[in-house]
């Protein structure tokens, strides 16, 4: 190779842009149902979105984060990608009579609380990450807590409150994706992420 030849290394794309928008958009749509803005029958519209975008695209993002060596991003995106698949399969299987959850009692609510526990422990790691991630995970673990408590107690007010907070959480995630994609495209900080 000639002495004056330069080697140009192109940095890897940031998979968090994809993962955050997949999470955020799907979360906003389901949260609009949980908040009572959209009808409960709207969950049927969420199912394919949860499988194709919220689930699959976050799983891709998590795999790409693994390749980059980002333990937090890998764990978060793979976990919430799996969450969306769990949610979609739960609805599909229950509504088509493949599983019977009529006697499940508080089990779905407890599952949501456990997702809240996972989110709480991930939130602790965001203390060293950009503020946008701190806010996303803060609003998400509280959302899971409200939705879980609402499901356990059959309290629609808690579910609606969880829905409104979920709308905020999903919007923050979409903003985070917007910032990552815009800043990468412009090669400088255009959208602040903290």
C-alpha positions as CSV (number, residue, x, y, z in Angstrom):
1,X,0.0,0.0,0.0
2,X,1.4,3.4,-0.9
3,X,2.5,5.6,2.1
4,X,0.0,8.4,1.2
5,X,-3.0,6.0,1.0
6,X,-5.5,6.6,3.8
7,X,-7.5,3.9,5.5
8,X,-11.0,5.2,6.1
9,X,-13.0,3.4,8.9
10,X,-16.7,4.0,8.8
11,X,-18.2,3.8,12.2
12,X,-21.0,1.3,12.8
13,X,-24.6,2.6,12.7
14,X,-26.2,3.0,16.1
15,X,-28.9,0.3,16.4
16,X,-30.6,2.3,19.3
17,X,-32.3,4.5,16.7
18,X,-34.2,1.5,15.3
19,X,-34.8,-0.1,18.7
20,X,-36.1,3.1,20.4
21,X,-38.6,3.9,17.6
22,X,-39.8,0.3,17.4
23,X,-40.4,0.3,21.2
24,X,-41.8,3.9,21.3
25,X,-44.3,3.7,18.4
26,X,-45.7,0.3,19.6
27,X,-45.8,1.6,23.2
28,X,-47.7,4.7,22.2
29,X,-50.3,2.8,20.3
30,X,-51.0,0.3,23.1
31,X,-50.9,3.0,25.7
32,X,-53.6,4.9,23.8
33,X,-55.8,1.8,24.3
34,X,-54.8,1.5,28.0
35,X,-55.5,5.2,28.6
36,X,-59.0,4.8,27.1
37,X,-58.4,7.1,24.2
38,X,-58.7,4.2,21.7
39,X,-61.3,1.4,22.2
40,X,-60.3,-1.9,23.9
41,X,-60.9,-3.6,20.5
42,X,-57.9,-1.7,19.2
43,X,-55.6,-4.3,20.9
44,X,-56.1,-6.4,17.7
45,X,-54.4,-3.7,15.8
46,X,-51.5,-3.7,18.2
47,X,-50.8,-7.4,17.8
48,X,-49.2,-7.4,14.4
49,X,-47.4,-4.2,15.2
50,X,-46.0,-5.8,18.4
51,X,-44.8,-8.8,16.4
52,X,-43.3,-7.1,13.4
53,X,-42.1,-3.8,14.7
54,X,-42.0,-3.6,18.5
55,X,-40.8,-7.2,18.8
56,X,-38.8,-8.1,15.7
57,X,-37.0,-4.8,15.2
58,X,-36.0,-4.6,18.8
59,X,-34.6,-8.1,18.6
60,X,-32.6,-7.0,15.6
61,X,-31.4,-3.9,17.5
62,X,-30.5,-6.0,20.5
63,X,-28.5,-8.4,18.3
64,X,-26.6,-5.4,16.7
65,X,-26.0,-4.0,20.2
66,X,-24.4,-7.4,21.1
67,X,-22.1,-7.1,18.1
68,X,-21.1,-3.6,19.3
69,X,-20.4,-4.9,22.8
70,X,-23.2,-2.8,24.4
71,X,-24.5,-5.0,27.3
72,X,-27.2,-2.5,28.3
73,X,-28.5,-2.0,24.8
74,X,-28.4,-5.7,24.1
75,X,-30.3,-6.6,27.3
76,X,-32.9,-3.8,26.9
77,X,-33.7,-4.3,23.3
78,X,-33.8,-8.1,23.4
79,X,-35.9,-8.1,26.6
80,X,-38.5,-5.6,25.3
81,X,-38.5,-7.3,21.9
82,X,-39.4,-10.5,23.7
83,X,-41.9,-8.5,25.8
84,X,-43.8,-7.5,22.7
85,X,-43.9,-11.0,21.4
86,X,-45.1,-12.3,24.8
87,X,-47.9,-9.7,24.7
88,X,-48.9,-10.5,21.2
89,X,-48.8,-14.2,21.7
90,X,-50.8,-13.9,24.9
91,X,-53.6,-12.1,23.2
92,X,-53.5,-14.3,20.1
93,X,-53.5,-17.5,22.1
94,X,-56.1,-16.4,24.6
95,X,-58.5,-14.9,22.0
96,X,-58.3,-17.9,19.7
97,X,-58.9,-20.4,22.6
98,X,-55.4,-21.9,22.3
99,X,-54.8,-21.2,26.0
100,X,-57.3,-20.5,28.8
101,X,-56.5,-17.6,31.0
102,X,-60.0,-17.2,32.4
103,X,-58.8,-18.5,35.8
104,X,-55.4,-16.8,35.7
105,X,-56.5,-14.3,38.3
106,X,-53.8,-11.7,39.0
107,X,-51.1,-13.6,37.0
108,X,-51.1,-11.1,34.1
109,X,-50.8,-8.2,36.6
110,X,-47.9,-10.0,38.4
111,X,-46.2,-10.5,35.0
112,X,-46.5,-6.8,34.3
113,X,-45.0,-6.0,37.8
114,X,-42.1,-8.4,37.1
115,X,-41.5,-6.5,33.8
116,X,-41.4,-3.4,36.0
117,X,-38.8,-5.0,38.2
118,X,-36.6,-5.7,35.2
119,X,-37.1,-2.1,34.0
120,X,-36.3,-0.7,37.5
121,X,-32.9,-2.5,37.5
122,X,-32.2,-1.3,33.9
123,X,-33.1,2.2,35.0
124,X,-30.3,2.1,37.6
125,X,-27.8,1.7,34.7
126,X,-29.2,4.8,33.0
127,X,-27.8,7.0,35.7
128,X,-24.6,6.8,33.6
129,X,-26.3,7.2,30.3
130,X,-27.9,10.1,28.4
131,X,-30.8,11.8,30.2
132,X,-33.3,10.7,27.6
133,X,-32.7,7.0,28.5
134,X,-33.0,7.9,32.2
135,X,-36.5,9.4,31.5
136,X,-37.6,6.6,29.2
137,X,-36.8,3.9,31.8
138,X,-38.1,6.0,34.7
139,X,-41.5,6.4,33.0
140,X,-41.5,2.8,31.9
141,X,-41.0,1.1,35.2
142,X,-43.7,3.3,36.8
143,X,-46.0,2.5,33.8
144,X,-45.5,-1.2,34.4
145,X,-46.2,-0.7,38.1
146,X,-49.5,1.1,37.4
147,X,-50.6,-1.4,34.7
148,X,-49.7,-4.3,36.9
149,X,-51.5,-2.9,40.0
150,X,-54.5,-2.0,37.7
151,X,-54.7,-5.6,36.4
152,X,-54.3,-7.2,39.8
153,X,-57.0,-5.0,41.4
154,X,-59.2,-4.6,38.3
155,X,-58.9,-0.9,38.8
156,X,-59.4,0.8,35.5
157,X,-58.2,4.2,36.8
158,X,-54.8,2.7,37.5
159,X,-54.8,1.2,34.0
160,X,-55.8,4.5,32.4
161,X,-53.1,6.3,34.4
162,X,-50.5,3.7,33.3
163,X,-51.7,4.3,29.7
164,X,-51.1,8.0,29.9
165,X,-47.7,7.5,31.4
166,X,-47.0,4.9,28.7
167,X,-47.9,7.5,26.1
168,X,-45.3,9.8,27.6
169,X,-42.7,6.9,27.8
170,X,-43.3,5.9,24.1
171,X,-43.1,9.5,23.0
172,X,-39.8,10.0,24.9
173,X,-38.5,6.8,23.1
174,X,-39.5,8.2,19.7
175,X,-37.8,11.5,20.6
176,X,-34.6,9.5,21.5
177,X,-34.7,7.7,18.2
178,X,-35.3,11.0,16.4
179,X,-32.3,12.5,18.1
180,X,-30.0,9.5,17.4
181,X,-31.0,9.4,13.7
182,X,-30.9,13.2,13.2
183,X,-27.6,13.7,15.0
184,X,-26.0,10.9,13.1
185,X,-27.3,12.2,9.8
186,X,-26.1,15.7,10.4
187,X,-22.8,14.6,12.0
188,X,-23.4,16.9,15.0
189,X,-25.8,17.4,17.9
190,X,-29.0,18.9,16.4
191,X,-31.4,17.2,18.8
192,X,-30.3,17.3,22.4
193,X,-30.4,14.0,24.3
194,X,-28.9,15.0,27.6
